[in-house]
Amino acid sequence: VEEINAQPWPVDFTAQWSYRPRLVPADLKATLVTVVPRNVTISLLTRHDDLYQYVIDITVQRKLAQESAEEINQLVELVEAMAAYFRGRRLASMPGVTCVTVEHDPIYSVDQLEELRCFTSVLSLTFQALCP
């Protein structure tokens, strides 16, 4: 969350952290960016070292005013900018942690767009750390 909020993005928002976001489309008048921890995998690398992989989901949501291509493009570009920013990046507050995988799925939820006129996109980041 700190790393996201410290950067200039093409859309204004303040990211927040949550274990389980519960959102109603009426609450999404502004762009909402939520960071949710998804899973941790610990692998034995050597007899003395473990490899930790943390998957963090970043969800971008906003209730669309007109469901125009311009509105959707702006939000897709935001998520793509985040993907480009994190790919291969070491976190400023944790330099031993590197983003090794970026997955953008779904690029946007067709169901939420059709049923709720709500843009929802999920970016999954896998961070890796070697721990002796």
N, C-alpha and C positions, 0 to 999 in steps of 0.2 A: 504494500500500500504506500509506504514512504517513497519508494523508488518511482512509482507511477505518479504520485502527487507532486513530485519534485520536477517533473518534466513539462515543457510546453507542448500541448496537443492541439490539433486543429479544431477541437470541440471543447467547450468549457464544462468541467465537472470536477467533483472531488470524490476520489475513490474511497470506498469503505470496505471493511473486512467483516465477514460473517461466517458462522458455521453453517447456518441454514437460512438463506434469505427467503422471506415470505413477502412477496410483492403483489400488489393489486395494480392493474394498468392505470387506474386513476391517480396513483401515486407517482407515475412516471412522466410527469409533464416536462421535467428536465431530464437530461441524460444521466442515467444511473450506472455507475461502474462498481461492481461488487467483486471482491477477491475472496475466493472460497478454497480452503485446503481440501484436496481430493484424496490423495493417498501418499504413502511412504513405502518404498521398497528398500530393504537392507540386504545387500549381497556380500558374501565373503569374497574379498579380493585376494588377500594373501592370508597367511596364518595370523598376521597381526593387524591387518587393515580391513576395514569395511567400506563399501561403496554405498552411499545413501543417495536415493533418487526420490525427490519430492515433486509431486504433481500438484500444481496450483491452477485453478480455473479462474479466468477473468471473464465476467459476464457484462456485456454492454446492452443496456435496455433503454428504450424510450417509446412512449406512446406517440404515434405519428399524427400530425395535424391533418395532412392531406394524403398520406401514403404515396407521395410523389417519388419519382426516381431520384430527384435531387436530394430529398431528405434521406433516402436509403443510402445513396452513394456517399453522403457525408459521414454516416455512421460506419459503413463498410470501410471507408478510408481511415477512420479512426482506429478500427481494430487492426487493419493492415499496418498502420504506423506503429502500433504497439508490438505487433509480431516482429516487424523489422528491428525495432528498438531492442527487444529482449534476445533475439536470436544470437547465440554465442556470447552474450554479455555476462560479465562478472558483476555481481551485485555490489553497489557502492558500500553498503553497510556490512557486507559479508564477502570479502574478496575471494575466499576459498570456495564459493558457490557459483557455479556457472550454469546458464541456461543452455541445455544441450539439445532440446527438442521443442518445437513449436507446432501445435496442431490447432487448426481453425475449423471446428466442427460443432455445430453447424455454422456455416458462414452467416446464415440467418434462418430463423425458424419460420418456415412457410405457414405452419398451422397457426402460430401466434399472430403472424402478420394478417392472415385471412380472417381469423375468428375474433381477434382482439384489437387489430390495427396497432400491434405493438411489435417493434423491432427488437429481436433478441438474438445476440450472437455470443458464442462461447469460444474463448481462446484458452487452450490448455498448454501450460508451460511446464516442462520437466527440467528441474534443477538438479545438478549433481554435485556431490561433495565427497571427498575422500577423508575418512576419519580413522586415525590410527588407534 
